[in-house]
């Protein structure tokens, strides 16, 4: 029976996780911030105090995420905590099926009567509306004969707009030939510069630049030139993250063998052995320092 097969206490398992983290040179507050897990929960896991976590579902999720970030097998760590008796089991879900609604048919006569009532109500509303309009039209006085010439004639109806597709199908006018005898206008006469305009920048596509590709579960953190964290997450097999076009970016990977760098859509080789931790991998070259002007004599 090997040492890994022997039952261990929860405190001993948590101490083993702490030793792995310390060998990696990671501080627990930084790991808590990168994994978005409370520092008190990670401290409880390293103490083996699993009861301090919110519940069985959170216990499983926090332990699995923490073990993956350290490059360990999360299922093996969960199995050891369960054998130590420090994790409760998830409650069994009870399925309750709704009772079928009894089929209560509506009599055909009631449906016919309801249809007749709806027709009568609709006709009554239409009659009231038309009668009101007729009375309003009769109440408007006609224009006197002496004011008839001053009456504003009704405007003709506006023609409908021409559809965009029909307008696009009209033939374009023929180009007018330039007059060879006309004198050329200088740049000064036009008031514009004769220098050529710069070409528009090409649009970036998904096949250009660098891409961090995970072929296995690996915790990846990307920092900028000042040390700020731009990206920190556990990437699973098939996940990827585009590297910004920024100078001085570095990467730390918890599983170098499961991490690759694809350039312009072409996959690269693994960055190391499986389970090995990669520190401060340069993704982009550092920013060029400005040239120092020569000192005046």
Protein Blocks (a to p, Z undefined) as FASTA:
>chain_A
ZZklpccdfklmmmmmmmmmmmnopafklmmmmnopafklmmmmmnopaklpmblmlmmm
mmmmmmmmnopafklmmmmmmmnopaccddddddddddddddddddfklmmmmmmmmmmm
mmmmmmmmmmmmmmmmmmpccddfklmmmpccddddddddddfklmmmpccdddddddfk
bccddfklnopafbdcddddddddfkgcjddddfbdcddddddfkopafbdcdddehiac
dddddehiacddfblklpccdeehiacddfbdehiacehiafbdcddddddddddZZ
